[in-house]
């Protein structure tokens, strides 16, 4: 065995893609995705950037 066998899932490439920031098309800032819970207990994912 000359070298290390390459796995089918390249963990380094996946983590690198995750670290890239998605930018807002309106303001150009980084978009943060958070889970918002309403008063009734319903959960939903919300994107935060230029929204106040």
TAURNOR-V155074 format. One record per helix or strand of 2 or more residues. SS is the DSSP state (H for helix, E for strand). FROM is the first residue (numbers start at 1). TO is the last residue. If there is no record, write none. Layout:
# TAURNOR-V155074
{{SS:FROM:TO} {SS:FROM:TO}}
This chain:
# TAURNOR-V155074
{{H:11:19} {E:32:37} {E:43:48}}
